[in-house]
């Protein structure tokens, strides 16, 4: 299963709201098969840990 964060984890988090900071800890499962294939092609080491 491939998961991603709701928003990008940039370095400019100083003036972000509490709601946005809470979203940083959440992860979402990627449902699109094309996107899963794209991610696994970019990060081939992930398939070894499955």
Gaussian input, Z-matrix of N, CA and C with variables (Angstrom, degrees):
# hf/3-21g

backbone

0 1
 N
 C     1     B1
 C     2     B2     1     A1
 N     3     B3     2     A2     1     D1
 C     4     B4     3     A3     2     D2
 C     5     B5     4     A4     3     D3
 N     6     B6     5     A5     4     D4
 C     7     B7     6     A6     5     D5
 C     8     B8     7     A7     6     D6
 N     9     B9     8     A8     7     D7
 C    10    B10     9     A9     8     D8
 C    11    B11    10    A10     9     D9
 N    12    B12    11    A11    10    D10
 C    13    B13    12    A12    11    D11
 C    14    B14    13    A13    12    D12
 N    15    B15    14    A14    13    D13
 C    16    B16    15    A15    14    D14
 C    17    B17    16    A16    15    D15
 N    18    B18    17    A17    16    D16
 C    19    B19    18    A18    17    D17
 C    20    B20    19    A19    18    D18
 N    21    B21    20    A20    19    D19
 C    22    B22    21    A21    20    D20
 C    23    B23    22    A22    21    D21
 N    24    B24    23    A23    22    D22
 C    25    B25    24    A24    23    D23
 C    26    B26    25    A25    24    D24
 N    27    B27    26    A26    25    D25
 C    28    B28    27    A27    26    D26
 C    29    B29    28    A28    27    D27
 N    30    B30    29    A29    28    D28
 C    31    B31    30    A30    29    D29
 C    32    B32    31    A31    30    D30
 N    33    B33    32    A32    31    D31
 C    34    B34    33    A33    32    D32
 C    35    B35    34    A34    33    D33
 N    36    B36    35    A35    34    D34
 C    37    B37    36    A36    35    D35
 C    38    B38    37    A37    36    D36
 N    39    B39    38    A38    37    D37
 C    40    B40    39    A39    38    D38
 C    41    B41    40    A40    39    D39
 N    42    B42    41    A41    40    D40
 C    43    B43    42    A42    41    D41
 C    44    B44    43    A43    42    D42
 N    45    B45    44    A44    43    D43
 C    46    B46    45    A45    44    D44
 C    47    B47    46    A46    45    D45
 N    48    B48    47    A47    46    D46
 C    49    B49    48    A48    47    D47
 C    50    B50    49    A49    48    D48
 N    51    B51    50    A50    49    D49
 C    52    B52    51    A51    50    D50
 C    53    B53    52    A52    51    D51
 N    54    B54    53    A53    52    D52
 C    55    B55    54    A54    53    D53
 C    56    B56    55    A55    54    D54
 N    57    B57    56    A56    55    D55
 C    58    B58    57    A57    56    D56
 C    59    B59    58    A58    57    D57
 N    60    B60    59    A59    58    D58
 C    61    B61    60    A60    59    D59
 C    62    B62    61    A61    60    D60
 N    63    B63    62    A62    61    D61
 C    64    B64    63    A63    62    D62
 C    65    B65    64    A64    63    D63
 N    66    B66    65    A65    64    D64
 C    67    B67    66    A66    65    D65
 C    68    B68    67    A67    66    D66
 N    69    B69    68    A68    67    D67
 C    70    B70    69    A69    68    D68
 C    71    B71    70    A70    69    D69
 N    72    B72    71    A71    70    D70
 C    73    B73    72    A72    71    D71
 C    74    B74    73    A73    72    D72
 N    75    B75    74    A74    73    D73
 C    76    B76    75    A75    74    D74
 C    77    B77    76    A76    75    D75
 N    78    B78    77    A77    76    D76
 C    79    B79    78    A78    77    D77
 C    80    B80    79    A79    78    D78
 N    81    B81    80    A80    79    D79
 C    82    B82    81    A81    80    D80
 C    83    B83    82    A82    81    D81
 N    84    B84    83    A83    82    D82
 C    85    B85    84    A84    83    D83
 C    86    B86    85    A85    84    D84
 N    87    B87    86    A86    85    D85
 C    88    B88    87    A87    86    D86
 C    89    B89    88    A88    87    D87
 N    90    B90    89    A89    88    D88
 C    91    B91    90    A90    89    D89
 C    92    B92    91    A91    90    D90
 N    93    B93    92    A92    91    D91
 C    94    B94    93    A93    92    D92
 C    95    B95    94    A94    93    D93
 N    96    B96    95    A95    94    D94
 C    97    B97    96    A96    95    D95
 C    98    B98    97    A97    96    D96
 N    99    B99    98    A98    97    D97
 C   100   B100    99    A99    98    D98
 C   101   B101   100   A100    99    D99
 N   102   B102   101   A101   100   D100
 C   103   B103   102   A102   101   D101
 C   104   B104   103   A103   102   D102
 N   105   B105   104   A104   103   D103
 C   106   B106   105   A105   104   D104
 C   107   B107   106   A106   105   D105
 N   108   B108   107   A107   106   D106
 C   109   B109   108   A108   107   D107
 C   110   B110   109   A109   108   D108
 N   111   B111   110   A110   109   D109
 C   112   B112   111   A111   110   D110
 C   113   B113   112   A112   111   D111
 N   114   B114   113   A113   112   D112
 C   115   B115   114   A114   113   D113
 C   116   B116   115   A115   114   D114
 N   117   B117   116   A116   115   D115
 C   118   B118   117   A117   116   D116
 C   119   B119   118   A118   117   D117
 N   120   B120   119   A119   118   D118
 C   121   B121   120   A120   119   D119
 C   122   B122   121   A121   120   D120
 N   123   B123   122   A122   121   D121
 C   124   B124   123   A123   122   D122
 C   125   B125   124   A124   123   D123
 N   126   B126   125   A125   124   D124
 C   127   B127   126   A126   125   D125
 C   128   B128   127   A127   126   D126
 N   129   B129   128   A128   127   D127
 C   130   B130   129   A129   128   D128
 C   131   B131   130   A130   129   D129
 N   132   B132   131   A131   130   D130
 C   133   B133   132   A132   131   D131
 C   134   B134   133   A133   132   D132
 N   135   B135   134   A134   133   D133
 C   136   B136   135   A135   134   D134
 C   137   B137   136   A136   135   D135
 N   138   B138   137   A137   136   D136
 C   139   B139   138   A138   137   D137
 C   140   B140   139   A139   138   D138
 N   141   B141   140   A140   139   D139
 C   142   B142   141   A141   140   D140
 C   143   B143   142   A142   141   D141
 N   144   B144   143   A143   142   D142
 C   145   B145   144   A144   143   D143
 C   146   B146   145   A145   144   D144
 N   147   B147   146   A146   145   D145
 C   148   B148   147   A147   146   D146
 C   149   B149   148   A148   147   D147

   B1=1.4521
   B2=1.5244
   B3=1.3012
   B4=1.4591
   B5=1.5261
   B6=1.3228
   B7=1.4623
   B8=1.5169
   B9=1.3228
   B10=1.4565
   B11=1.5166
   B12=1.3342
   B13=1.4579
   B14=1.5213
   B15=1.2973
   B16=1.4598
   B17=1.5259
   B18=1.3413
   B19=1.4591
   B20=1.5168
   B21=1.3229
   B22=1.4554
   B23=1.5146
   B24=1.3147
   B25=1.4584
   B26=1.5222
   B27=1.2984
   B28=1.4616
   B29=1.5135
   B30=1.3063
   B31=1.4675
   B32=1.5227
   B33=1.3194
   B34=1.4669
   B35=1.5236
   B36=1.3182
   B37=1.4663
   B38=1.5195
   B39=1.2998
   B40=1.4595
   B41=1.5229
   B42=1.3127
   B43=1.4637
   B44=1.5360
   B45=1.3035
   B46=1.4610
   B47=1.5244
   B48=1.3109
   B49=1.4595
   B50=1.5245
   B51=1.3152
   B52=1.4636
   B53=1.5174
   B54=1.3228
   B55=1.4547
   B56=1.5300
   B57=1.3226
   B58=1.4605
   B59=1.5153
   B60=1.3184
   B61=1.4624
   B62=1.5224
   B63=1.3255
   B64=1.4657
   B65=1.5283
   B66=1.3374
   B67=1.4611
   B68=1.5242
   B69=1.3261
   B70=1.4593
   B71=1.5221
   B72=1.3183
   B73=1.4609
   B74=1.5248
   B75=1.3317
   B76=1.4612
   B77=1.5226
   B78=1.3199
   B79=1.4554
   B80=1.5201
   B81=1.3264
   B82=1.4578
   B83=1.5225
   B84=1.3133
   B85=1.4625
   B86=1.5224
   B87=1.3226
   B88=1.4687
   B89=1.5212
   B90=1.3331
   B91=1.4612
   B92=1.5258
   B93=1.3121
   B94=1.4559
   B95=1.5274
   B96=1.3255
   B97=1.4656
   B98=1.5249
   B99=1.3336
   B100=1.4612
   B101=1.5125
   B102=1.3287
   B103=1.4597
   B104=1.5203
   B105=1.3207
   B106=1.4696
   B107=1.5266
   B108=1.3246
   B109=1.4617
   B110=1.5291
   B111=1.3194
   B112=1.4646
   B113=1.5269
   B114=1.3205
   B115=1.4665
   B116=1.5213
   B117=1.3283
   B118=1.4658
   B119=1.5257
   B120=1.3267
   B121=1.4547
   B122=1.5320
   B123=1.3278
   B124=1.4623
   B125=1.5235
   B126=1.3230
   B127=1.4664
   B128=1.5231
   B129=1.3356
   B130=1.4607
   B131=1.5329
   B132=1.3119
   B133=1.4651
   B134=1.5172
   B135=1.3218
   B136=1.4602
   B137=1.5343
   B138=1.3077
   B139=1.4663
   B140=1.5267
   B141=1.3194
   B142=1.4612
   B143=1.5107
   B144=1.3263
   B145=1.4687
   B146=1.5244
   B147=1.3285
   B148=1.4587
   B149=1.4884
   A1=108.64
   A2=116.25
   A3=122.53
   A4=108.11
   A5=116.36
   A6=120.88
   A7=109.61
   A8=115.60
   A9=121.79
   A10=108.87
   A11=116.51
   A12=120.00
   A13=109.58
   A14=116.02
   A15=120.96
   A16=110.79
   A17=116.91
   A18=122.01
   A19=108.52
   A20=116.14
   A21=120.77
   A22=112.18
   A23=116.55
   A24=121.28
   A25=109.21
   A26=116.72
   A27=121.41
   A28=112.26
   A29=115.47
   A30=120.09
   A31=111.97
   A32=118.92
   A33=122.24
   A34=110.03
   A35=116.31
   A36=120.67
   A37=112.16
   A38=118.43
   A39=120.41
   A40=112.65
   A41=117.16
   A42=120.21
   A43=112.19
   A44=116.61
   A45=118.76
   A46=110.50
   A47=115.00
   A48=120.27
   A49=110.74
   A50=115.78
   A51=121.01
   A52=110.91
   A53=115.79
   A54=120.36
   A55=110.69
   A56=116.52
   A57=121.03
   A58=111.11
   A59=118.10
   A60=121.52
   A61=110.99
   A62=116.75
   A63=120.16
   A64=110.79
   A65=116.93
   A66=120.37
   A67=112.42
   A68=117.58
   A69=120.99
   A70=112.03
   A71=117.19
   A72=119.89
   A73=112.83
   A74=117.74
   A75=120.78
   A76=111.46
   A77=116.15
   A78=121.70
   A79=109.66
   A80=115.18
   A81=122.44
   A82=108.04
   A83=116.89
   A84=120.55
   A85=109.30
   A86=116.46
   A87=121.56
   A88=107.82
   A89=116.57
   A90=121.38
   A91=113.13
   A92=117.81
   A93=122.08
   A94=110.72
   A95=116.16
   A96=119.49
   A97=111.67
   A98=117.00
   A99=120.43
   A100=112.00
   A101=116.52
   A102=120.90
   A103=111.39
   A104=116.69
   A105=120.93
   A106=109.39
   A107=116.62
   A108=121.20
   A109=110.87
   A110=116.43
   A111=122.33
   A112=111.22
   A113=116.90
   A114=121.51
   A115=110.72
   A116=116.92
   A117=119.89
   A118=112.00
   A119=116.61
   A120=119.78
   A121=110.63
   A122=116.57
   A123=120.91
   A124=111.91
   A125=117.29
   A126=121.37
   A127=108.98
   A128=118.57
   A129=120.46
   A130=113.96
   A131=117.83
   A132=120.47
   A133=112.31
   A134=117.87
   A135=121.15
   A136=111.67
   A137=118.03
   A138=119.98
   A139=111.56
   A140=118.24
   A141=121.59
   A142=111.80
   A143=117.81
   A144=121.50
   A145=112.45
   A146=117.95
   A147=121.50
   A148=112.44
   D1=133.85
   D2=179.32
   D3=-104.81
   D4=129.40
   D5=177.98
   D6=-120.73
   D7=155.64
   D8=178.14
   D9=-138.83
   D10=164.67
   D11=177.22
   D12=-84.94
   D13=159.01
   D14=-178.86
   D15=-68.48
   D16=-41.47
   D17=178.78
   D18=-131.04
   D19=162.83
   D20=179.86
   D21=-68.81
   D22=146.27
   D23=-179.56
   D24=-97.22
   D25=76.06
   D26=179.46
   D27=-78.22
   D28=173.06
   D29=-179.90
   D30=-86.89
   D31=-11.16
   D32=-178.51
   D33=-94.47
   D34=75.08
   D35=-176.79
   D36=-112.67
   D37=15.03
   D38=-172.56
   D39=-70.62
   D40=-44.80
   D41=-175.60
   D42=-104.12
   D43=26.70
   D44=179.64
   D45=-84.27
   D46=154.09
   D47=-178.66
   D48=-75.31
   D49=164.00
   D50=179.16
   D51=-64.71
   D52=-33.55
   D53=178.78
   D54=-64.44
   D55=-42.89
   D56=178.94
   D57=-66.91
   D58=-40.02
   D59=178.38
   D60=-64.95
   D61=-33.08
   D62=177.97
   D63=-69.18
   D64=-31.72
   D65=178.96
   D66=-69.40
   D67=-20.49
   D68=-179.11
   D69=-65.17
   D70=-29.35
   D71=-178.15
   D72=-85.53
   D73=-15.20
   D74=-178.49
   D75=-82.01
   D76=147.80
   D77=173.86
   D78=-126.85
   D79=150.56
   D80=-179.05
   D81=-121.95
   D82=139.55
   D83=175.92
   D84=-75.70
   D85=135.17
   D86=177.70
   D87=-80.83
   D88=124.22
   D89=-174.99
   D90=-99.51
   D91=-28.44
   D92=-176.27
   D93=-71.32
   D94=125.49
   D95=-178.10
   D96=-67.74
   D97=-34.20
   D98=177.97
   D99=-65.53
   D100=-38.85
   D101=179.11
   D102=-70.30
   D103=-36.60
   D104=177.03
   D105=-63.23
   D106=-43.50
   D107=179.05
   D108=-62.99
   D109=-40.65
   D110=179.06
   D111=-63.65
   D112=-43.38
   D113=-179.59
   D114=-67.09
   D115=-42.32
   D116=-179.61
   D117=-67.45
   D118=-28.47
   D119=175.96
   D120=-72.08
   D121=-36.10
   D122=179.17
   D123=-74.37
   D124=-33.57
   D125=-177.37
   D126=-125.54
   D127=79.02
   D128=-175.40
   D129=-67.29
   D130=-19.30
   D131=179.78
   D132=-68.61
   D133=-17.99
   D134=-178.71
   D135=-67.15
   D136=-32.67
   D137=-177.52
   D138=-70.13
   D139=-23.50
   D140=178.72
   D141=-71.55
   D142=-26.54
   D143=-177.10
   D144=-92.26
   D145=-5.55
   D146=-180.00
   D147=-73.57

